Amino acid sequence: MCSLAKLVIIVHDAGTQVPLPYTQVDADGSVLTTGLDGVCSFDVTLGKAVVVKVRHSYYRPWSSTVQVNTERFEVSCDLEKAILG
């Protein structure tokens, strides 16, 4: 039997550190949207490497492969604005 872990993604504006709501987060094909606090979470297999992709309008896309090695694993994602001005 596989143990499950909670993968928590926290998304902020890189410049202001303000949480980014309504951000699309893809974790190995499962897609969720962050809440008003810039957070969403996935149930994933403990010990598995997960590809995380984050997209938000007006920000550069962000992606990373993370190894989920604890029962609650948090990933902080700081998005940079794609359009300056």
C-alpha positions in Angstrom: 0.0 0.0 0.0 1.3 3.5 -0.9 1.5 6.2 1.7 0.1 9.5 0.7 1.6 12.9 1.4 0.2 16.4 1.2 2.0 18.6 -1.4 1.3 22.3 -0.6 2.1 24.9 -3.2 2.4 28.5 -2.0 2.5 31.2 -4.7 3.7 34.8 -4.3 4.6 37.8 -6.4 8.5 37.7 -6.4 8.7 41.5 -5.9 6.1 42.2 -3.3 5.7 38.7 -1.7 1.9 39.3 -2.0 0.0 35.9 -2.3 -1.3 35.3 -5.9 -4.8 33.9 -6.0 -6.4 32.3 -9.0 -3.1 30.8 -10.1 -3.1 27.6 -12.1 -0.9 24.8 -10.5 -0.3 21.5 -12.3 1.3 18.7 -10.3 1.9 15.7 -12.6 -1.2 16.4 -14.6 -3.6 17.2 -11.7 -4.6 20.9 -12.0 -5.9 23.1 -9.3 -6.2 26.9 -8.7 -4.9 28.7 -5.7 -7.3 30.3 -3.3 -7.2 33.9 -2.1 -4.2 33.0 0.1 -2.2 31.8 -2.9 -2.2 28.3 -1.7 -3.4 24.9 -3.0 -2.6 21.3 -2.1 -2.4 17.9 -3.7 -2.4 14.4 -2.4 0.6 12.6 -3.9 2.5 9.4 -3.2 5.1 9.8 -0.5 8.6 9.5 -1.8 7.6 10.3 -5.4 9.2 13.0 -7.6 6.5 15.4 -8.8 6.7 17.9 -11.6 5.1 21.2 -10.6 4.1 23.8 -13.1 2.7 27.2 -12.1 1.0 29.7 -14.5 -0.6 33.1 -13.8 -1.6 35.9 -16.2 1.1 38.6 -16.5 3.7 36.4 -14.8 6.5 34.2 -16.1 5.7 30.5 -15.9 7.5 28.5 -13.2 8.3 24.8 -13.0 10.3 22.5 -10.8 10.6 18.8 -10.0 10.3 18.2 -6.3 10.9 15.0 -4.2 8.0 14.6 -1.8 9.8 13.0 1.2 7.7 14.1 4.1 4.0 13.7 4.9 3.5 17.4 4.4 5.8 19.0 1.8 5.6 22.7 1.1 6.9 24.4 -2.1 7.2 28.2 -2.1 6.9 29.6 -5.6 7.8 33.3 -6.3 6.6 34.4 -9.8 8.3 37.2 -11.6 6.2 39.7 -13.7 6.4 39.1 -17.4 5.6 42.6 -18.3 7.4 45.4 -16.6 6.2 49.0 -16.5 
